[in-house]
């Protein structure tokens, strides 16, 4: 085999190798794009949730107030997990953002010394979350923690 013939044999192999590597890289990039979290696919489990609320005053959390909520598969996360007491009746939630594991919003409060604030609920697992609400000028005013305890047993849970 001459030197020229060896090159001809090696070039197709090199081209095939480059093509194969390119295909692997493209498939890898496609799989990364597929694994990105879809905000519509909220990662909280349905079931009976124990929610502990604590009002915060001057940086100190008050006594716990426990609520129980049955969250169904089709429930809106905003209505079930981010439905926290507002610091004043005039406060309205706005500018809502959702990822697969968190809910963020701003508060607009009319007639309150601190007219705006922020809230956040973040899931560290599909069965546990923590969150807080803060007001401008007052800092954190509410802490929340939710833990899924069981499956719901009926529609009136």
N, C-alpha and C positions, 0 to 999 in steps of 0.2 A: 504494500500500500504506500503510495507516495505521500509526501507532506501535504499536497493539495487535497487528496482524498481524506486524510485524517481531519482536516478542518471542516470539510463538508459534513462529515459524520458528527463532529462535535457541535457544530452550530445548531443543528436541529435539537440536540439535547439541551443546549444552553437556552435556546428559545423556549423549549418546552418547560424547562425549569423556571425561567422568568415568568412564563404564563401561569404555571402552577402556583408560584409564590404570589403573583398578582391576584389570582383567584382566591387564595387563602386570605390575603389581606382584605379583599373586598367582602368576603363572607364574614370575616371578623368584625369589620366596620358595620356591616348590616346587623349582626347579632347585637352589637352595642346599642344601635339605634332601636332595636326591638325591645331591649331590656329597660329602656328609659321608662320612668314611672309616668303613667297617664293620670293627670289630676282627677279625671272622672272615675278612676279605679281607686277609690278611697280605701286605705288599708286598715280599717277598723272592723273588728268582728261584731256581728250582730249578737244580741243576747241581753241579759240583765246586767246593768252597770251600776255599781256603787260609786256615787260622786260625792266627794268631800269638798265643800266650799269653806273658805276662811276669809273673812274681811281683814284687810291689813290696814293698820293705823300707825303712823310714825315708824314704819319698818317692822312692826310686830304683828304677827298673825294672831287673830282672835280665836275663840273656840270654834270647833268644827260644826258645820251644819251638813247633815247627810241627806242626800236625795237618792232615790232609786229610779232608774229609767230603763224601760224595755226598748231596745233599739232593734228594729226589724231590718232585714236585708235591703229593702228598697227605700229606707228613710233617707231624707236629705241630711247630710252631716251638719249643715249650718243650723238646721232646726233642732238637732238632737245634741250635738257636742259643743257647739259654740253658743248655745242659748244660755248665756250666763246672766245673772242679775246685773243691771246697769247701775253705776254709782248714783245716778239721779234719774227720775222719771223722764226728764227731757233729753236724755242721751239716746242717740240712734246709731246703730252700726252701719258703716258704709265702707266703700273701697275694700271689698272682700277679695281675698286671694286664697286659693287652695292648691296644695300639692297632694301627693298620694299619702303623706303622713302629717300634714300640718294645715291649720286654718289660721289665717292672719286677717285682721281688720283694723279699721280706725273707728274712733268714736267722735261724734260731733255732739256736744252738749250745749244747749241754749240755756242761758241764765245761770250758769255755774261758773265759779271763779276760774276754774281751769277748763276752757272751752273744748279741749280736744284730748284724745288719748289713743291708746293702742291696746289691742288684745291679741292673744295667741294661744292656741291649743296645739300641742305637739305630741304625737304618738311615738314612743320609743319601741313599742311592740304593738301588734294588733289588739292586745288585751290590756294596755295600760297607756295612759296619757297624763301629762301635766299641762298646766296653763296659767295664765295670769292676765290681769287687766291693769293698765297703768294710766294715770291721768297726768297731763302736763302740769307741772308745778306741785303735784302731790306724790308722784312716784307710784309705786305699786299699791293698788287699793283692793285687789282680790286675787286669791290663789285658788286653784282648783286641781284636783287629782281624781282621775277616774280609773276604776279597775273593773274589768268584766268578771262577773262572779258565776254565772250559769247561763244556760239556755232559757229563753222565755218559754213559759208553759202554756200560754193562751193569749188571745187577742186583748184581754183586759189587763194584762200585766203592767 
